[in-house]
Amino acid sequence: MTKVSIMFCTDGFSLSDVDLLMHILLNKFKVSTSKRKSPSGSGYRIYVKTISADYFADIVRSYIIPHFIYKLGRSGSNNPFGK
């Protein structure tokens, strides 16, 4: 299990849109999330819970270009997303 935080910067979304996205992630993809106030206080951010982080990374890995794989918190020889 990864100890990396996966976060969606949804600061510009309305609270109802943040809740809708969280609902879709849970019900369609079985990804558990939480929301927190953004540091600026201007909105909310969605965090993928640790228990779902590896599963979420597996779902999205084929859509991430190699240059940005590091954003999933994996690097070096332990990188399951590399070639």
C-alpha positions, -999 to 999 in steps of 0.1 A, spaced: 0 0 0 13 34 -9 18 62 16 14 89 -10 -14 114 -9 -33 117 -41 -51 150 -43 -74 167 -68 -71 205 -67 -108 212 -69 -105 247 -53 -125 263 -81 -153 238 -79 -185 244 -60 -190 224 -29 -219 205 -46 -196 196 -76 -169 184 -52 -195 162 -35 -207 149 -69 -172 140 -80 -166 122 -47 -198 103 -51 -189 93 -87 -154 81 -76 -169 60 -49 -199 45 -67 -185 41 -102 -149 33 -94 -150 22 -57 -124 48 -48 -127 62 -12 -121 99 -9 -123 127 16 -125 165 12 -106 192 30 -106 230 29 -79 242 6 -50 260 23 -62 293 9 -97 287 22 -111 294 -12 -126 259 -18 -122 222 -11 -97 196 -23 -104 159 -28 -80 134 -13 -79 97 -23 -78 77 9 -47 56 15 -67 24 13 -77 33 -23 -45 50 -35 -29 20 -51 -62 9 -68 -67 45 -81 -32 46 -95 -38 13 -113 -70 27 -128 -54 59 -142 -18 47 -150 -25 40 -187 -38 76 -191 -7 93 -176 21 102 -198 55 89 -186 68 123 -178 41 127 -151 41 92 -136 61 106 -106 30 125 -96 15 91 -85 43 88 -60 62 60 -76 98 63 -88 129 44 -96 130 6 -98 98 4 -78 79 22 -105 52 -3 -118 42 22 -145 75 23 -164 85 1 -193 
